[in-house]
Amino acid sequence: MKIEIGDKVRFLNEIGGGIVSKIEGTLVFVEDEDGFEIPVPYYEAVVVKKKSSETVNISSTLAQQNNSEIIENTENELEDEIFEDETLDDTDPKIYLAFITPSMVIDQKIKLNIYLVNDSNYFCSFLISEANDNGLVSLLYSGIINPNTKWAVDEKEIATLNKEWTIQFMLFKKEKTYIPIHPVSTSINFTSNRFYKQNAFEGNDFFYQSAHLILLTKYELEKKVQSLTEDDTQKIILEKELKEQPKISEKREDTKELLEIDLHIHELIDDLRGLSNAEMLKIQLDKFNSVMKANMLNKGKKIVFIHGVGNGTLKTELRKQLEQNYKGLYYLDASFKEYGFGATMVIM
């Protein structure tokens, strides 16, 4: 049903609704009973009463009956009404697992609302299972999500989110041809700590509230990288390091004058599963800042931070931190003979 200014609508996947005050592109602005104007995607609003119906002079009993019929008919129409976004790339559908917090004060007892977000023009048939200690899994949730909609999965306390979920889904279209997408099967290893990190919940395109989003679909390049075995990956890394930098001597013993800190992520944590690149970078920077603060009074001490070559992101971020937060300290590339281009020395 077409939405027009003045229509009364309810939200499809959220509690509430109101009167449509304006429409801009694919956004509908809804004024609630408190006078607040709330923007929602066009497909997230459902008409429950047309503007014209408010002017009909009928008894209150008949009006209530007609309104009920309008709501019921609208819900029936909704089952057949599928919204496709022409701006989306059908070769790159995106499915997210989303966590919404009712409060920015996060503690173990806070309950998170969990959603699956289907940001694509495909139907998404999904299964979510929980790993058991015996190596088997138990089915938790299943269903089919319409294109460009959200599915409210559950509500759970943060303290209970220390499990491994296996999420499987298939994407398809009804009654039309479409680009075939390979079935997806991925595992998310939850730890409560991920929800306490700075900027864990951020603004997004799918919810009014800040959300923690996990992308379940990957770009083709990421899929190819993930398909490599651990031996393949280690072989590629070793070959790259041998070509780009000289052999690094064994870690020297720390002294009062020199401290060596290896910031490679595998040296800082044992389990990388479920961590994004941004989360790993934050762990590395937290370690860097912790060491810096612990040695601020050790004037003249030299600290070598081994960050590797890689794509240069960690090295760039370290030097940005030095320029912004540790002004006046001298830093330079560490010995090329010992570390290649993969380390920065800071003189306290």
N, C-alpha and C positions, 0 to 999 in steps of 0.2 A: 504494500500500500504506500502510495506516495506521501511523503511528509511535507507539510506546508506550515508557514508561520501561523501561529495561533492554535495549532493542533495540540492536544494533550497526549503526552507520550510517557511510556515507562521505559526503564533501562533493561536491556536484554540480560546482561550478565552482572548487573549491580542492583542494589536496593535503591529505590527512589524513582523520581521522574518529575514532570512538571509541564509547563507550557513552552512551546517553541517560540523563541523571541527573534531569532534570525538564522539564516542558513548561508554558510560560506564554503563553496566547493563541496567537499565530502564531510564537512563538519556541521553538526547541528548544535545550536546553542539553546540550552534548556534552562528556563528560570524556575527554580523550585519554590516551595511555599514560603521559604524564608527570604526570598528575593535575590538569592545568589544565582548567577548565570554560569551554567556548567557546560563546557564543550564536550561533545561525544561524537565518535564516528557515525556517519549516517546509518550504517548497518547495525549499530548498537542500540538504536531507538526504535520502539514499536508503538504505533499509533493505537491509542485506546479510545480516543474520542476526537472526531473531526470538529474543526472550528464551527462549521455550519450547523452542526447538530445542537450547539448550545442555544441557538436562536429559536428552535422549535418550541412552541407553547404546548406542552403536554403535562400531565400530572406527574408528581414526583415518583409515584409507584411505577408508572409506565416508563419514565426516564431511567429509573434504576434497572428495569428489566432490559431496556434497549441497550444500555451501557454494558450490561453483562453479555449480551449477545455480540456487541461489537468486539469486546475483549476476546470472547471465545472464537469468533470468526477470524480475528486478527491472528490469533495463535495458530489456527488451522492453516491460514494463508502462509504463515511464517515457515511452516514445514516445507513448503514447496518453493519459497522465495530464497534464492541463492544469490549472494552478492559477489561479483567478480571485480577485482581491481585491475583495470587495464594497465596500470603503471607497474605492476609486479612482473618480475621475470619468471616465467614458468620453468626455466632451466635451473633456477636457484630458489626453490621453496624454502621457507624458514619455519621451523617448529621450535618453540621455546618451552621450557619448564620455568614457571614464574612463581616467586614467593612474595607475598604482600604482608607487610607488618602494620598492625593498627596503631603502633606507637613507635616513635623514634628512640625510646628508651628500651634497649634490648636486654632481656634477661631470660633465664632458662624456662620460665613459666609463660612467657609470651607465646601466644598461638599465632602461627603463620597460616594465611590462606594460600593454598597451593592451586595453581592453574596450569593447564596446557594452553598455549597460544598458537593458533594456526594462522600464520601470516603468509598465506598462499591461496591460490585459486583452486586448490585440490581439496577433496574430502580426505580426512585423515582417520584411518582405522588404527587404533592403538591398543597395546597391552602394557601394563606396568606391573612388574613383579618384584618381590623382595627376596634377596639372597638369604638362605638359611645356613647354619653352621655346617650342615652335612653336605654342602655343595649343591643342593637342590634349591628351587625357588618356589615361592608361593604367590599366586596371582592376587594382586591388590585391586586393580581397576582396569576396566576395559570400556571401549565405546567407539563411536564415530563422531568426529567433529566436523561441522560444516565449514566451507571455505571462509577465511577471514573472520573467524569467531574465536571465542575463548571457552574453555571447559573448566568449570569449578571442580577440581579433583577432590580436595579434602581440606581439613583444618587440623594442624598438628602443633604440639608444643616443640619449641626448639630442642629441648632436652631429649626428645625421642628421635630426632633426626641424626642418628649415628648408625645408619644402615647403608647397604648397597642396593640400589634399584637398577633393574634391567628394564629398559624401555624399548619396545619394538613398535614400529608402525609402517603402514603402507599408504601410499598416496595415489588417488585415482580421481577421475571425473565421471559423472553420470551422463549418459545419453549424448555424448560427443567424443570426438577423437582428442587425444592429448599426448604430450610428450611423456614416455614412460620413465618413471623414477624408481631406482632400485630400492627395495625394502631396506629399512634402517634398523639396526640393533645396536644399542649403546648402553653402557653402564655408567652410573653416577654413584660415586662413593661419598656419601654425606658425612660431614663432621660438623658439629655445632659451631666450631670456630669460624667457619666461613661466613657466618651471619653476624659476627661481632667485629669484622674488619672494617676499617674506615672506608666509607663510600661503598659498602656492600649493597646498600639500597640506593638506587639512583632514579632520576626522572626518566621517563620512557614514553613510547608512542602508544602504549596499550592500556595503561591505567592512569587514573587521576593521582593515585598515591605513588610514592617511590616504590620500586620493585627490585628484587634480585633476579636477574634473568640468566638462564643457562641455555645456550644455543645447542639444540640436539642434532640439527642437520649441519653438515660441514661442506665447505667448498671442495671441488673435485681434487685440488692439489692436496688439501688436508687429508682427504680420504686415502690418496695414494701414499702419503707419508705414514698414515696410521696402519696401512696394510703391510708395511715393511716389518720384518721380524726384528727382534732386538739385536740379533747378530748383524743383520744388514745395516741397521742404524749405527751401531758401534763401528762397523767397518768404514762407513761413509765418513763419520766424524774423525776417525783415526787418519784416514787418507788425507782429509782436508787439513788437519793439524800438521801432518808431516810436510805437506807442501808449503804451508803458509808461515810456519814459525819453527825455529830451532828447538832441539830437544831441551826440555826444562828439567833442571836438576831436581833431586828429591827435596821435599820440604825441609828447609833449614830449621834449626832450633830457635825458638823465640828468645831474645835477650832483652836487657834493659834498654838497649839502643834501637833494636829492630824487632818489629812484630809483623808476621806474615798472616794475612787473612784470606782464605780461599772462599770466594763468593759464588762459585758454581753451585747451582741449586741442589744438585745431588749431594753436596757436602753439608748442606744446611738442614735438609729434611729427608726422611727415608721414603715416604710415599707421595708420589706426584699425582696420583690418580685424582681426577676431578678438579684439578687446579687449572685455571686459565693462565695465559701468558702474563696478564696484568697482575694476577694474584702472586705468581712466582716472582715477578719483579718487585712487588711490595715486600715480600719476605727478604729478598736480597738487600733492598734499601734499608729495611728495619735493622738488619744485621750491621750494615755499614754505619748507620747512625748510632747504634748501641756501642760499637767499638770506639767511634769518635768521641762520644760523650764520656766514656770511661777513661779516655786518655787526654782529656783537655788540659789537665794539670801537669802532664808529663812533657814539659817543654824540651824541644830538641829531639824527641823520639821520632823515629821513622816508621811509618806503617805502610806496608805494601798490600794493596787490595788486588787480588787476582780475579779479574772479571772475564778473561777470555776475549777472543776476537768477535766471533759471532756476527750479528748484524750491527753491532756498535751501540745498541740501545742502552745496555747497562752502563757502559763507559760514559756515554753522554749524560745519563741521569746522575751518575756519581759526581761528575764535574759540575753539573748544574746545582747539586746540593752544596758542593764546596763553595761555589760562587755566592749562593744565596744565604746559606746558614753558617758558614765557617770562614767569613771574610778575614783576610789577613794571613791565612795559612798558605804556605808555599806547597805546590804539588807539581809533579812532572811525570813523564813516562818512566816506569821502572826499567831496570837494566834489560836491554834488548837481548843480550847474551843469555840471561837467565830466564826471561819471561816472554821474549818476543814482543809483540804489540799488545799482549794480553794483560797488562797490569799497570796500576797507577800508584806512585809513591807519594804519600803525604808526610810533610815534616811539621810536627806539632810546634 
